[in-house]
Amino acid sequence: MLFRSESHVADIAEGRANELIWLLEHPPLYTSGTSGRTTDLLDPRFPIFESGRGGQLTYHGPGQRVAYVMLDLKRRRPDVRAYVASLEEWIIRTLAAFNVRGERREDRVGVWVARPDKGKGFEDKIAAIGVRLRRWVSFHGIAINVEPKLSHFQGIVACGVTDPRYGVTSLADLGLTASMTDVDIALR
């Protein structure tokens, strides 16, 4: 049976369904959010999916833990900025379980790690966030790079970031061996 996130979100809003956090891996693909630009697709080596979430282009694929988060924010705090900050904090705490210091940035969405091994001021994105709300119920969510092929990000301008000091990394790229199960346990 194919899961329909939009109908589930509507059911949550109407009180007919429970909230849900769904952990998965996608086959290789690029997704485009509402701010996505076709000029950011540099090498269309994978299918592109217009997702309707916030944000620009990103890559999803094997080795990346994606979490679809469907929560009724009316039950908590109907504040989009606070919600995004809570997703960032969830990722930061998850990374801390692997002794990785993830950080948020005021000028960039997602979670970043400093890379002094690449030079002063260099940082890499280890996790992306792209959300959408309908009737204060969230959907879409986060993606944490566990061990994806980082070369797959080279087919796009990932999240619209063009500054050469900012790249993409993963737990494996940082020298850590963590399985998806390990990451799922830390997320839970």
Long-range contacts (C-beta under 8 A, 24 or more apart in sequence): 5-68, 5-70, 5-139, 6-134, 6-139, 8-70, 9-70, 9-134, 9-135, 9-137, 9-138, 9-139, 10-134, 10-135, 10-137, 12-70, 12-71, 12-72, 12-137, 13-72, 13-134, 13-135, 13-136, 13-137, 19-70, 19-71, 19-72, 20-68, 20-70, 21-67, 21-68, 21-69, 21-70, 21-71, 21-141, 22-67, 22-68, 22-70, 23-65, 23-66, 23-67, 23-184, 23-187, 24-66, 24-68, 25-61, 25-62, 25-63, 25-64, 25-65, 25-66, 25-180, 26-60, 26-61, 26-62, 26-64, 26-66, 27-61, 27-62, 28-59, 28-60, 28-61, 28-62, 28-152, 29-59, 29-60, 29-61, 30-57, 30-58, 30-59, 30-60, 30-155, 30-156, 31-57, 31-58, 31-60, 31-130, 32-56, 32-57, 33-57, 33-58, 33-130, 35-160, 37-160, 39-157, 40-156, 40-157, 40-160, 41-155, 41-156, 42-154, 42-155, 42-156, 42-157, 43-154, 43-155, 43-156, 44-155, 45-152, 45-155, 46-152, 46-155, 51-130, 51-140, 52-132, 52-140, 53-130, 53-131, 53-132, 53-139, 53-140, 54-130, 54-131, 54-132, 54-140, 55-109, 55-128, 55-129, 55-130, 55-159, 56-157, 56-159, 56-160, 57-156, 57-157, 57-158, 57-159, 57-160, 58-128, 58-130, 58-143, 58-156, 58-158, 58-159, 59-148, 59-152, 59-153, 59-155, 59-156, 59-158, 60-143, 61-148, 61-149, 61-152, 62-148, 62-149, 63-145, 63-146, 63-147, 63-148, 63-149, 63-170, 63-172, 64-143, 64-144, 64-145, 64-146, 64-148, 64-170, 65-143, 65-144, 65-146, 65-180, 65-183, 65-184, 65-187, 66-141, 66-142, 66-143, 67-141, 67-142, 67-143, 67-144, 67-187, 68-139, 68-140, 68-141, 69-131, 69-138, 69-139, 69-140, 69-141, 69-142, 70-137, 70-138, 70-139, 71-137, 71-138, 72-136, 72-137, 73-133, 73-136, 73-137, 73-138, 74-136, 78-136, 80-131, 80-133, 83-131, 83-133, 83-138, 84-109, 84-129, 84-131, 87-129, 87-131, 87-141, 87-142, 88-129, 90-142, 90-187, 91-127, 91-129, 91-142, 91-144, 93-186, 94-144, 94-183, 94-186, 94-187, 95-126, 95-127, 95-144, 97-186, 98-171, 98-176, 98-178, 98-182, 98-186, 99-176, 100-126, 100-171, 100-174, 100-176, 102-126, 102-127, 108-159, 108-161, 108-166, 109-159, 110-159, 112-166, 113-169, 113-174, 115-167, 115-169, 118-167, 119-165, 121-165, 122-165, 122-166, 122-167, 123-165, 123-166, 123-167, 124-166, 124-167, 124-168, 124-169, 124-173, 125-158, 125-159, 125-161, 125-166, 125-167, 125-168, 125-169, 126-168, 126-169, 126-170, 126-171, 126-174, 128-159, 144-171, 144-183, 144-187, 145-169, 145-170, 145-171, 145-173, 146-170, 146-171, 146-172, 146-178, 146-179, 146-180, 146-183, 147-171, 147-172, 147-178
